[in-house]
């Protein structure tokens, strides 16, 4: 019975902790960041203006023409879409939906949301209190 129980419990030497694994292998040098050439950047930006989501086949063609990896081209379009969304959100940040709905309207004459009565009805009630 003890043999079956010991077989289920992994031995300490068979499991490695993160810090143990790090000491076993040397850290690989970080891959250098790719910087697009001016031609590559302008071409990708021009294509992005026309097509926000190019097909995989189109991405492969673009990559081949520009001397890039297809994954690099795919990442460019994904990042460009994200940046354009962030820019769109930043442009709208100062105003809220309510601000946009109320633009150009005279807000002094907006009825109260508390009740369906008009301002005159409220004034009459106030007069009776005096």
N, CA, C and O atoms as CSV, one atom per row, in Angstrom:
chain,resi,resn,atom,element,x,y,z
A,1,UNK,N,N,0.830,-1.195,0.000
A,1,UNK,CA,C,0.000,0.000,0.000
A,1,UNK,C,C,0.865,1.245,0.000
A,1,UNK,O,O,0.528,2.229,-0.660
A,2,UNK,N,N,1.928,1.224,0.698
A,2,UNK,CA,C,2.800,2.398,0.717
A,2,UNK,C,C,3.450,2.622,-0.629
A,2,UNK,O,O,3.763,3.762,-0.974
A,3,UNK,N,N,3.665,1.569,-1.402
A,3,UNK,CA,C,4.277,1.729,-2.723
A,3,UNK,C,C,3.352,2.501,-3.658
A,3,UNK,O,O,3.825,3.336,-4.429
A,4,UNK,N,N,2.033,2.242,-3.610
A,4,UNK,CA,C,1.069,2.926,-4.471
A,4,UNK,C,C,0.967,4.397,-4.104
A,4,UNK,O,O,0.844,5.249,-4.984
A,5,UNK,N,N,1.017,4.700,-2.834
A,5,UNK,CA,C,0.917,6.093,-2.395
A,5,UNK,C,C,2.167,6.873,-2.781
A,5,UNK,O,O,2.067,8.040,-3.159
A,6,UNK,N,N,3.302,6.275,-2.697
A,6,UNK,CA,C,4.545,6.972,-3.038
A,6,UNK,C,C,4.621,7.217,-4.538
A,6,UNK,O,O,5.201,8.212,-4.972
A,7,UNK,N,N,4.053,6.338,-5.322
A,7,UNK,CA,C,4.092,6.510,-6.768
A,7,UNK,C,C,3.248,7.708,-7.204
A,7,UNK,O,O,3.540,8.332,-8.224
A,8,UNK,N,N,2.200,8.033,-6.433
A,8,UNK,CA,C,1.338,9.154,-6.797
A,8,UNK,C,C,1.945,10.498,-6.422
A,8,UNK,O,O,1.642,11.510,-7.055
A,9,UNK,N,N,2.781,10.524,-5.423
A,9,UNK,CA,C,3.363,11.780,-4.968
A,9,UNK,C,C,4.671,12.019,-5.721
A,9,UNK,O,O,5.588,11.202,-5.636
A,10,UNK,N,N,4.769,13.122,-6.454
A,10,UNK,CA,C,6.011,13.370,-7.191
A,10,UNK,C,C,7.152,13.634,-6.230
A,10,UNK,O,O,6.971,14.279,-5.197
A,11,UNK,N,N,8.307,13.140,-6.568
A,11,UNK,CA,C,9.493,13.354,-5.748
A,11,UNK,C,C,9.970,14.788,-5.896
A,11,UNK,O,O,9.752,15.408,-6.937
A,12,UNK,N,N,10.609,15.314,-4.881
A,12,UNK,CA,C,11.093,16.706,-4.863
A,12,UNK,C,C,12.030,16.980,-6.034
A,12,UNK,O,O,12.009,18.069,-6.608
A,13,UNK,N,N,12.839,16.007,-6.383
A,13,UNK,CA,C,13.817,16.216,-7.447
A,13,UNK,C,C,13.191,16.279,-8.833
A,13,UNK,O,O,13.811,16.815,-9.752
A,14,UNK,N,N,11.985,15.752,-9.016
A,14,UNK,CA,C,11.386,15.734,-10.344
A,14,UNK,C,C,10.707,17.055,-10.703
A,14,UNK,O,O,10.540,17.349,-11.887
A,15,UNK,N,N,10.311,17.857,-9.715
A,15,UNK,CA,C,9.674,19.149,-9.964
A,15,UNK,C,C,10.704,20.252,-9.817
A,15,UNK,O,O,11.532,20.219,-8.907
A,16,UNK,N,N,10.656,21.212,-10.696
A,16,UNK,CA,C,11.592,22.317,-10.620
A,16,UNK,C,C,10.843,23.607,-10.360
A,16,UNK,O,O,9.767,23.843,-10.908
A,17,UNK,N,N,11.414,24.412,-9.537
A,17,UNK,CA,C,10.856,25.728,-9.269
A,17,UNK,C,C,11.367,26.698,-10.317
A,17,UNK,O,O,12.332,26.409,-11.025
A,18,UNK,N,N,10.719,27.846,-10.414
A,18,UNK,CA,C,11.140,28.863,-11.375
A,18,UNK,C,C,12.598,29.243,-11.189
A,18,UNK,O,O,13.364,29.309,-12.150
A,19,UNK,N,N,12.975,29.495,-9.926
A,19,UNK,CA,C,14.349,29.939,-9.675
A,19,UNK,C,C,15.354,28.839,-9.996
A,19,UNK,O,O,16.475,29.131,-10.413
A,20,UNK,N,N,14.962,27.557,-9.805
A,20,UNK,CA,C,15.850,26.453,-10.163
A,20,UNK,C,C,16.023,26.378,-11.672
A,20,UNK,O,O,17.126,26.147,-12.167
A,21,UNK,N,N,14.935,26.571,-12.399
A,21,UNK,CA,C,14.990,26.505,-13.864
A,21,UNK,C,C,15.831,27.640,-14.420
A,21,UNK,O,O,16.558,27.444,-15.393
A,22,UNK,N,N,15.749,28.819,-13.827
A,22,UNK,CA,C,16.504,29.960,-14.316
A,22,UNK,C,C,17.998,29.728,-14.196
A,22,UNK,O,O,18.767,30.180,-15.044
A,23,UNK,N,N,18.415,29.026,-13.151
A,23,UNK,CA,C,19.841,28.790,-12.977
A,23,UNK,C,C,20.351,27.714,-13.927
A,23,UNK,O,O,21.546,27.671,-14.220
A,24,UNK,N,N,19.460,26.834,-14.419
A,24,UNK,CA,C,19.864,25.765,-15.326
A,24,UNK,C,C,20.188,26.278,-16.728
A,24,UNK,O,O,21.081,25.751,-17.393
A,25,UNK,N,N,19.470,27.297,-17.173
A,25,UNK,CA,C,19.680,27.806,-18.535
A,25,UNK,C,C,20.140,29.255,-18.483
A,25,UNK,O,O,19.746,30.019,-17.602
A,26,UNK,N,N,20.957,29.607,-19.416
A,26,UNK,CA,C,21.396,30.998,-19.512
A,26,UNK,C,C,20.306,31.807,-20.187
A,26,UNK,O,O,19.699,31.336,-21.148
A,27,UNK,N,N,20.044,33.012,-19.707
A,27,UNK,CA,C,19.002,33.815,-20.363
A,27,UNK,C,C,19.440,34.167,-21.784
A,27,UNK,O,O,20.566,34.604,-22.020
A,28,UNK,N,N,18.517,33.962,-22.716
A,28,UNK,CA,C,18.845,34.264,-24.105
A,28,UNK,C,C,18.825,35.778,-24.294
A,28,UNK,O,O,18.022,36.471,-23.668
A,29,UNK,N,N,19.692,36.286,-25.143
A,29,UNK,CA,C,19.691,37.742,-25.348
A,29,UNK,C,C,18.378,38.200,-25.967
A,29,UNK,O,O,17.772,37.487,-26.767
A,30,UNK,N,N,17.951,39.390,-25.589
A,30,UNK,CA,C,16.679,39.918,-26.062
A,30,UNK,C,C,16.770,40.193,-27.566
A,30,UNK,O,O,17.774,40.712,-28.054
A,31,UNK,N,N,15.723,39.843,-28.276
A,31,UNK,CA,C,15.669,40.066,-29.720
A,31,UNK,C,C,15.602,41.573,-29.968
A,31,UNK,O,O,14.797,42.260,-29.339
A,32,UNK,N,N,16.426,42.096,-30.866
A,32,UNK,CA,C,16.385,43.551,-31.097
A,32,UNK,C,C,15.063,43.992,-31.700
A,32,UNK,O,O,14.448,43.264,-32.478
A,33,UNK,N,N,14.640,45.175,-31.339
A,33,UNK,CA,C,13.374,45.727,-31.808
A,33,UNK,C,C,13.497,46.093,-33.287
A,33,UNK,O,O,14.480,46.702,-33.708
A,34,UNK,N,N,12.498,45.718,-34.055
A,34,UNK,CA,C,12.507,46.028,-35.481
A,34,UNK,C,C,12.080,47.474,-35.686
A,34,UNK,O,O,11.053,47.907,-35.163
A,35,UNK,N,N,12.865,48.209,-36.443
A,35,UNK,CA,C,12.500,49.575,-36.812
A,35,UNK,C,C,12.258,49.574,-38.316
A,35,UNK,O,O,13.145,49.233,-39.098
A,36,UNK,N,N,11.053,49.958,-38.711
A,36,UNK,CA,C,10.707,49.986,-40.128
A,36,UNK,C,C,11.534,51.043,-40.846
A,36,UNK,O,O,11.841,52.098,-40.290
A,37,UNK,N,N,11.889,50.740,-42.092
A,37,UNK,CA,C,12.515,51.769,-42.920
A,37,UNK,C,C,11.431,52.781,-43.294
A,37,UNK,O,O,10.240,52.517,-43.127
A,38,UNK,N,N,11.848,53.924,-43.793
A,38,UNK,CA,C,10.892,54.966,-44.166
A,38,UNK,C,C,9.913,54.444,-45.220
A,38,UNK,O,O,8.710,54.692,-45.136
A,39,UNK,N,N,10.435,53.725,-46.207
A,39,UNK,CA,C,9.591,53.176,-47.272
A,39,UNK,C,C,8.581,52.168,-46.709
A,39,UNK,O,O,7.405,52.199,-47.070
A,40,UNK,N,N,9.041,51.279,-45.829
A,40,UNK,CA,C,8.142,50.288,-45.238
A,40,UNK,C,C,7.032,50.973,-44.434
A,40,UNK,O,O,5.856,50.633,-44.568
A,41,UNK,N,N,7.416,51.930,-43.607
A,41,UNK,CA,C,6.443,52.625,-42.754
A,41,UNK,C,C,5.412,53.368,-43.592
A,41,UNK,O,O,4.211,53.262,-43.345
A,42,UNK,N,N,5.890,54.134,-44.603
A,42,UNK,CA,C,4.948,54.897,-45.440
A,42,UNK,C,C,4.030,53.973,-46.227
A,42,UNK,O,O,2.843,54.259,-46.381
A,43,UNK,N,N,4.573,52.870,-46.722
A,43,UNK,CA,C,3.757,51.921,-47.484
A,43,UNK,C,C,2.693,51.291,-46.592
A,43,UNK,O,O,1.525,51.213,-46.975
A,44,UNK,N,N,3.093,50.842,-45.407
A,44,UNK,CA,C,2.135,50.220,-44.488
A,44,UNK,C,C,1.055,51.215,-44.060
A,44,UNK,O,O,-0.117,50.851,-43.971
A,45,UNK,N,N,1.435,52.453,-43.796
A,45,UNK,CA,C,0.454,53.467,-43.401
A,45,UNK,C,C,-0.516,53.776,-44.536
A,45,UNK,O,O,-1.711,53.960,-44.305
A,46,UNK,N,N,0.000,53.834,-45.763
A,46,UNK,CA,C,-0.875,54.104,-46.916
A,46,UNK,C,C,-1.873,52.962,-47.113
A,46,UNK,O,O,-3.046,53.198,-47.403
A,47,UNK,N,N,-1.401,51.725,-46.954
A,47,UNK,CA,C,-2.299,50.576,-47.093
A,47,UNK,C,C,-3.331,50.594,-45.971
A,47,UNK,O,O,-4.500,50.279,-46.197
A,48,UNK,N,N,-2.900,50.965,-44.747
A,48,UNK,CA,C,-3.822,51.003,-43.606
A,48,UNK,C,C,-4.938,52.024,-43.824
A,48,UNK,O,O,-6.077,51.795,-43.418
A,49,UNK,N,N,-4.611,53.155,-44.467
A,49,UNK,CA,C,-5.653,54.157,-44.741
A,49,UNK,C,C,-6.743,53.587,-45.632
A,49,UNK,O,O,-7.912,53.954,-45.507
A,50,UNK,N,N,-6.362,52.691,-46.530
A,50,UNK,CA,C,-7.318,52.096,-47.461
A,50,UNK,C,C,-7.985,50.842,-46.894
A,50,UNK,O,O,-9.179,50.622,-47.096
A,51,UNK,N,N,-7.205,50.023,-46.183
A,51,UNK,CA,C,-7.699,48.738,-45.695
A,51,UNK,C,C,-7.273,48.550,-44.252
A,51,UNK,O,O,-6.092,48.356,-43.963
A,52,UNK,N,N,-8.244,48.607,-43.344
A,52,UNK,CA,C,-7.932,48.454,-41.920
A,52,UNK,C,C,-7.619,47.006,-41.562
A,52,UNK,O,O,-6.797,46.749,-40.683
A,53,UNK,N,N,-8.275,46.050,-42.244
A,53,UNK,CA,C,-8.074,44.623,-41.961
A,53,UNK,C,C,-7.760,43.859,-43.248
A,53,UNK,O,O,-8.648,43.240,-43.834
A,54,UNK,N,N,-6.500,43.900,-43.687
A,54,UNK,CA,C,-6.166,43.141,-44.902
A,54,UNK,C,C,-6.206,41.636,-44.621
A,54,UNK,O,O,-5.932,41.185,-43.509
A,55,UNK,N,N,-6.551,40.885,-45.647
A,55,UNK,CA,C,-6.620,39.423,-45.511
A,55,UNK,C,C,-5.214,38.869,-45.270
A,55,UNK,O,O,-4.217,39.560,-45.481
A,56,UNK,N,N,-5.153,37.620,-44.830
A,56,UNK,CA,C,-3.857,36.963,-44.600
A,56,UNK,C,C,-3.049,36.923,-45.888
A,56,UNK,O,O,-1.837,37.141,-45.877
A,57,UNK,N,N,-3.725,36.643,-47.000
A,57,UNK,CA,C,-3.030,36.578,-48.281
A,57,UNK,C,C,-2.426,37.936,-48.639
A,57,UNK,O,O,-1.300,38.020,-49.128
A,58,UNK,N,N,-3.202,39.004,-48.384
A,58,UNK,CA,C,-2.712,40.344,-48.665
A,58,UNK,C,C,-1.528,40.690,-47.747
A,58,UNK,O,O,-0.565,41.319,-48.184
A,59,UNK,N,N,-1.605,40.275,-46.478
A,59,UNK,CA,C,-0.508,40.523,-45.550
A,59,UNK,C,C,0.766,39.811,-46.003
A,59,UNK,O,O,1.862,40.361,-45.898
A,60,UNK,N,N,0.616,38.577,-46.511
A,60,UNK,CA,C,1.769,37.820,-46.996
A,60,UNK,C,C,2.380,38.528,-48.202
A,60,UNK,O,O,3.602,38.625,-48.316
A,61,UNK,N,N,1.529,39.022,-49.100
A,61,UNK,CA,C,2.013,39.749,-50.281
A,61,UNK,C,C,2.743,41.026,-49.875
A,61,UNK,O,O,3.811,41.331,-50.405
A,62,UNK,N,N,2.167,41.764,-48.942
A,62,UNK,CA,C,2.790,42.997,-48.452
A,62,UNK,C,C,4.146,42.670,-47.823
A,62,UNK,O,O,5.140,43.347,-48.086
A,63,UNK,N,N,4.175,41.629,-46.992
A,63,UNK,CA,C,5.415,41.224,-46.321
A,63,UNK,C,C,6.490,40.874,-47.343
A,63,UNK,O,O,7.645,41.275,-47.202
A,64,UNK,N,N,6.103,40.124,-48.370
A,64,UNK,CA,C,7.051,39.719,-49.404
A,64,UNK,C,C,7.594,40.945,-50.148
A,64,UNK,O,O,8.792,41.034,-50.414
A,65,UNK,N,N,6.714,41.879,-50.477
A,65,UNK,CA,C,7.127,43.081,-51.219
A,65,UNK,C,C,8.055,43.976,-50.400
A,65,UNK,O,O,8.972,44.597,-50.938
A,66,UNK,N,N,7.800,44.032,-49.073
A,66,UNK,CA,C,8.577,44.936,-48.220
A,66,UNK,C,C,9.747,44.254,-47.520
A,66,UNK,O,O,10.515,44.902,-46.809
A,67,UNK,N,N,9.883,42.938,-47.723
A,67,UNK,CA,C,10.980,42.213,-47.095
A,67,UNK,C,C,10.777,42.038,-45.595
A,67,UNK,O,O,11.736,42.094,-44.826
A,68,UNK,N,N,9.538,41.828,-45.180
A,68,UNK,CA,C,9.214,41.654,-43.765
A,68,UNK,C,C,8.593,40.285,-43.548
A,68,UNK,O,O,8.226,39.602,-44.504
A,69,UNK,N,N,8.478,39.889,-42.288
A,69,UNK,CA,C,7.777,38.656,-41.932
A,69,UNK,C,C,6.269,38.933,-41.960
A,69,UNK,O,O,5.835,40.029,-41.607
A,70,UNK,N,N,5.479,37.955,-42.372
A,70,UNK,CA,C,4.019,38.148,-42.345
A,70,UNK,C,C,3.494,38.486,-40.946
A,70,UNK,O,O,2.557,39.273,-40.817
A,71,UNK,N,N,4.085,37.902,-39.899
A,71,UNK,CA,C,3.632,38.216,-38.545
A,71,UNK,C,C,3.915,39.675,-38.195
A,71,UNK,O,O,3.150,40.303,-37.463
A,72,UNK,N,N,5.012,40.207,-38.720
A,72,UNK,CA,C,5.351,41.619,-38.475
A,72,UNK,C,C,4.311,42.526,-39.119
A,72,UNK,O,O,3.884,43.516,-38.526
A,73,UNK,N,N,3.910,42.181,-40.330
A,73,UNK,CA,C,2.893,42.966,-41.036
A,73,UNK,C,C,1.553,42.865,-40.298
A,73,UNK,O,O,0.858,43.866,-40.123
A,74,UNK,N,N,1.201,41.662,-39.871
A,74,UNK,CA,C,-0.036,41.478,-39.109
A,74,UNK,C,C,-0.018,42.286,-37.820
A,74,UNK,O,O,-1.022,42.893,-37.449
A,75,UNK,N,N,1.127,42.294,-37.136
A,75,UNK,CA,C,1.253,43.083,-35.903
A,75,UNK,C,C,1.143,44.576,-36.176
A,75,UNK,O,O,0.565,45.317,-35.381
A,76,UNK,N,N,1.702,45.019,-37.309
A,76,UNK,CA,C,1.591,46.439,-37.651
A,76,UNK,C,C,0.121,46.843,-37.762
A,76,UNK,O,O,-0.290,47.862,-37.209
A,77,UNK,N,N,-0.667,46.041,-38.478
A,77,UNK,CA,C,-2.079,46.388,-38.673
A,77,UNK,C,C,-2.863,46.307,-37.362
A,77,UNK,O,O,-3.736,47.137,-37.109
A,78,UNK,N,N,-2.554,45.312,-36.532
A,78,UNK,CA,C,-3.228,45.214,-35.239
A,78,UNK,C,C,-2.901,46.437,-34.376
A,78,UNK,O,O,-3.796,47.024,-33.767
A,79,UNK,N,N,-1.627,46.819,-34.325
A,79,UNK,CA,C,-1.224,47.995,-33.540
A,79,UNK,C,C,-1.809,49.282,-34.124
A,79,UNK,O,O,-2.218,50.174,-33.380
A,80,UNK,N,N,-1.848,49.376,-35.443
A,80,UNK,CA,C,-2.391,50.580,-36.086
A,80,UNK,C,C,-3.881,50.726,-35.774
A,80,UNK,O,O,-4.360,51.833,-35.527
A,81,UNK,N,N,-4.612,49.610,-35.785
A,81,UNK,CA,C,-6.034,49.675,-35.428
A,81,UNK,C,C,-6.205,50.114,-33.987
A,81,UNK,O,O,-7.083,50.918,-33.674
A,82,UNK,N,N,-5.365,49.586,-33.112
A,82,UNK,CA,C,-5.446,49.965,-31.696
A,82,UNK,C,C,-5.117,51.447,-31.515
A,82,UNK,O,O,-5.794,52.153,-30.767
A,83,UNK,N,N,-4.083,51.906,-32.197
A,83,UNK,CA,C,-3.715,53.328,-32.095
A,83,UNK,C,C,-4.812,54.228,-32.636
A,83,UNK,O,O,-5.079,55.290,-32.074
A,84,UNK,N,N,-5.450,53.813,-33.719
A,84,UNK,CA,C,-6.511,54.652,-34.288
A,84,UNK,C,C,-7.711,54.692,-33.350
A,84,UNK,O,O,-8.384,55.720,-33.263
A,85,UNK,N,N,-7.992,53.605,-32.651
A,85,UNK,CA,C,-9.081,53.599,-31.663
A,85,UNK,C,C,-8.724,54.495,-30.483
A,85,UNK,O,O,-9.567,55.245,-29.991
A,86,UNK,N,N,-7.466,54.416,-30.025
A,86,UNK,CA,C,-7.033,55.256,-28.911
A,86,UNK,C,C,-7.132,56.726,-29.290
A,86,UNK,O,O,-7.557,57.552,-28.482
A,87,UNK,N,N,-6.741,57.054,-30.513
A,87,UNK,CA,C,-6.804,58.441,-30.981
A,87,UNK,C,C,-8.264,58.890,-31.055
A,87,UNK,O,O,-8.600,60.014,-30.683
A,88,UNK,N,N,-9.121,57.995,-31.539
A,88,UNK,CA,C,-10.550,58.312,-31.638
A,88,UNK,C,C,-11.119,58.581,-30.250
A,88,UNK,O,O,-11.891,59.522,-30.068
A,89,UNK,N,N,-10.743,57.760,-29.270
A,89,UNK,CA,C,-11.225,57.960,-27.907
A,89,UNK,C,C,-10.687,59.261,-27.326
A,89,UNK,O,O,-11.423,59.976,-26.646
A,90,UNK,N,N,-9.427,59.581,-27.576
A,90,UNK,CA,C,-8.832,60.824,-27.072
A,90,UNK,C,C,-9.534,62.037,-27.657
A,90,UNK,O,O,-9.723,63.032,-26.958
A,91,UNK,N,N,-9.923,61.976,-28.921
A,91,UNK,CA,C,-10.614,63.095,-29.561
A,91,UNK,C,C,-11.964,63.346,-28.903
A,91,UNK,O,O,-12.399,64.494,-28.808
A,92,UNK,N,N,-12.638,62.285,-28.444
A,92,UNK,CA,C,-13.957,62.404,-27.837
A,92,UNK,C,C,-13.898,62.612,-26.324
A,92,UNK,O,O,-14.928,62.870,-25.702
A,93,UNK,N,N,-12.740,62.506,-25.736
A,93,UNK,CA,C,-12.626,62.520,-24.273
A,93,UNK,C,C,-13.199,63.770,-23.606
A,93,UNK,O,O,-13.879,63.625,-22.591
A,94,UNK,N,N,-12.971,64.992,-24.108
A,94,UNK,CA,C,-13.459,66.167,-23.382
A,94,UNK,C,C,-14.972,66.239,-23.255
A,94,UNK,O,O,-15.470,66.768,-22.262
A,95,UNK,N,N,-15.716,65.728,-24.220
A,95,UNK,CA,C,-17.174,65.827,-24.156
A,95,UNK,C,C,-17.771,64.474,-23.819
A,95,UNK,O,O,-17.186,63.427,-24.097
A,96,UNK,N,N,-18.940,64.520,-23.220
A,96,UNK,CA,C,-19.658,63.287,-22.893
A,96,UNK,C,C,-20.826,63.137,-23.849
A,96,UNK,O,O,-21.097,64.034,-24.648
A,97,UNK,N,N,-21.510,62.027,-23.776
A,97,UNK,CA,C,-22.687,61.809,-24.627
A,97,UNK,C,C,-23.741,62.874,-24.361
A,97,UNK,O,O,-24.382,63.365,-25.290
A,98,UNK,N,N,-23.920,63.230,-23.100
A,98,UNK,CA,C,-24.916,64.236,-22.740
A,98,UNK,C,C,-24.533,65.591,-23.336
A,98,UNK,O,O,-25.396,66.328,-23.814
A,99,UNK,N,N,-23.232,65.919,-23.307
A,99,UNK,CA,C,-22.781,67.177,-23.900
A,99,UNK,C,C,-23.126,67.219,-25.385
A,99,UNK,O,O,-23.578,68.245,-25.894
A,100,UNK,N,N,-22.914,66.106,-26.075
A,100,UNK,CA,C,-23.176,66.075,-27.509
A,100,UNK,C,C,-24.669,66.184,-27.793
A,100,UNK,O,O,-25.061,66.824,-28.769
A,101,UNK,N,N,-25.510,65.574,-26.960
A,101,UNK,CA,C,-26.950,65.635,-27.169
A,101,UNK,C,C,-27.483,67.040,-26.918
A,101,UNK,O,O,-28.459,67.451,-27.545
A,102,UNK,N,N,-26.859,67.776,-26.017
A,102,UNK,CA,C,-27.360,69.081,-25.612
A,102,UNK,C,C,-26.706,70.236,-26.358
A,102,UNK,O,O,-27.062,71.389,-26.115
A,103,UNK,N,N,-25.769,69.970,-27.250
A,103,UNK,CA,C,-25.098,71.044,-27.985
A,103,UNK,C,C,-26.118,71.903,-28.719
A,103,UNK,O,O,-26.974,71.393,-29.441
A,104,UNK,N,N,-26.014,73.218,-28.523
A,104,UNK,CA,C,-26.867,74.158,-29.236
A,104,UNK,C,C,-28.243,74.324,-28.631
A,104,UNK,O,O,-29.040,75.105,-29.153
A,105,UNK,N,N,-28.558,73.627,-27.558
A,105,UNK,CA,C,-29.876,73.753,-26.949
A,105,UNK,C,C,-29.806,74.712,-25.770
A,105,UNK,O,O,-28.796,74.773,-25.069
A,106,UNK,N,N,-30.873,75.451,-25.559
A,106,UNK,CA,C,-30.966,76.367,-24.428
A,106,UNK,C,C,-31.397,75.550,-23.219
A,106,UNK,O,O,-32.552,75.135,-23.123
A,107,UNK,N,N,-30.468,75.319,-22.299
A,107,UNK,CA,C,-30.743,74.442,-21.172
A,107,UNK,C,C,-31.474,75.137,-20.035
A,107,UNK,O,O,-31.841,74.483,-19.059
A,108,UNK,N,N,-31.701,76.475,-20.135
A,108,UNK,CA,C,-32.435,77.173,-19.079
A,108,UNK,C,C,-33.905,76.792,-19.067
A,108,UNK,O,O,-34.567,76.919,-18.037
A,109,UNK,N,N,-34.427,76.326,-20.194
A,109,UNK,CA,C,-35.852,76.024,-20.296
A,109,UNK,C,C,-36.132,74.532,-20.365
A,109,UNK,O,O,-37.180,74.121,-20.865
A,110,UNK,N,N,-35.211,73.719,-19.871
A,110,UNK,CA,C,-35.423,72.281,-19.863
A,110,UNK,C,C,-36.292,71.941,-18.660
A,110,UNK,O,O,-35.972,72.355,-17.546
A,111,UNK,N,N,-37.383,71.199,-18.850
A,111,UNK,CA,C,-38.264,70.869,-17.720
A,111,UNK,C,C,-37.535,70.008,-16.696
A,111,UNK,O,O,-36.592,69.285,-17.017
A,112,UNK,N,N,-37.994,70.108,-15.478
A,112,UNK,CA,C,-37.405,69.347,-14.390
A,112,UNK,C,C,-37.647,67.865,-14.603
A,112,UNK,O,O,-38.701,67.469,-15.103
A,113,UNK,N,N,-36.679,67.045,-14.226
A,113,UNK,CA,C,-36.828,65.604,-14.346
A,113,UNK,C,C,-37.551,65.023,-13.136
A,113,UNK,O,O,-37.959,63.862,-13.153
A,114,UNK,N,N,-37.714,65.843,-12.064
A,114,UNK,CA,C,-38.348,65.358,-10.841
A,114,UNK,C,C,-39.834,65.094,-11.024
A,114,UNK,O,O,-40.366,64.138,-10.461
A,115,UNK,N,N,-40.499,65.917,-11.796
A,115,UNK,CA,C,-41.930,65.721,-11.998
A,115,UNK,C,C,-42.324,66.186,-13.387
A,115,UNK,O,O,-41.536,66.816,-14.093
A,116,UNK,N,N,-43.539,65.873,-13.766
A,116,UNK,CA,C,-44.039,66.250,-15.082
A,116,UNK,C,C,-44.669,67.632,-15.053
A,116,UNK,O,O,-45.141,68.110,-16.085
A,117,UNK,N,N,-44.691,68.286,-13.896
A,117,UNK,CA,C,-45.321,69.598,-13.797
A,117,UNK,C,C,-44.433,70.654,-14.438
A,117,UNK,O,O,-43.213,70.503,-14.504
A,118,UNK,N,N,-45.065,71.727,-14.912
A,118,UNK,CA,C,-44.300,72.817,-15.516
A,118,UNK,C,C,-43.786,73.746,-14.427
A,118,UNK,O,O,-44.168,73.626,-13.263
A,119,UNK,N,N,-42.902,74.689,-14.819
A,119,UNK,CA,C,-42.336,75.631,-13.848
A,119,UNK,C,C,-43.422,76.516,-13.243
A,119,UNK,O,O,-43.332,76.887,-12.073
A,120,UNK,N,N,-44.470,76.865,-14.039
A,120,UNK,CA,C,-45.538,77.716,-13.519
A,120,UNK,C,C,-46.259,77.032,-12.365
A,120,UNK,O,O,-46.609,77.682,-11.379
A,121,UNK,N,N,-46.485,75.710,-12.482
A,121,UNK,CA,C,-47.142,74.965,-11.423
A,121,UNK,C,C,-46.321,75.017,-10.144
A,121,UNK,O,O,-46.878,75.120,-9.051
A,122,UNK,N,N,-45.036,74.949,-10.270
A,122,UNK,CA,C,-44.149,75.012,-9.106
A,122,UNK,C,C,-44.210,76.395,-8.467
A,122,UNK,O,O,-44.207,76.522,-7.243
A,123,UNK,N,N,-44.265,77.428,-9.303
A,123,UNK,CA,C,-44.318,78.797,-8.784
A,123,UNK,C,C,-45.608,79.006,-7.994
A,123,UNK,O,O,-45.577,79.630,-6.934
A,124,UNK,N,N,-46.764,78.490,-8.493
A,124,UNK,CA,C,-48.030,78.641,-7.806
A,124,UNK,C,C,-48.002,77.964,-6.449
A,124,UNK,O,O,-48.522,78.502,-5.472
A,125,UNK,N,N,-47.397,76.789,-6.384
A,125,UNK,CA,C,-47.320,76.069,-5.113
A,125,UNK,C,C,-46.482,76.846,-4.127
A,125,UNK,O,O,-46.814,76.898,-2.943
A,126,UNK,N,N,-45.406,77.450,-4.585
A,126,UNK,CA,C,-44.542,78.229,-3.714
A,126,UNK,C,C,-45.288,79.443,-3.161
A,126,UNK,O,O,-45.085,79.832,-2.011
A,127,UNK,N,N,-46.166,80.051,-4.001
A,127,UNK,CA,C,-46.909,81.242,-3.568
A,127,UNK,C,C,-47.850,80.877,-2.414
A,127,UNK,O,O,-48.058,81.691,-1.515
A,128,UNK,N,N,-48.410,79.688,-2.425
A,128,UNK,CA,C,-49.333,79.296,-1.375
A,128,UNK,C,C,-48.626,79.096,-0.048
A,128,UNK,O,O,-49.249,79.214,1.007
A,129,UNK,N,N,-47.364,78.802,-0.082
A,129,UNK,CA,C,-46.612,78.586,1.155
A,129,UNK,C,C,-46.334,79.885,1.868
A,129,UNK,O,O,-46.102,79.872,3.077
A,130,UNK,N,N,-46.346,81.023,1.166
A,130,UNK,CA,C,-46.003,82.308,1.767
A,130,UNK,C,C,-47.124,82.898,2.495
A,130,UNK,O,O,-46.991,83.984,3.059
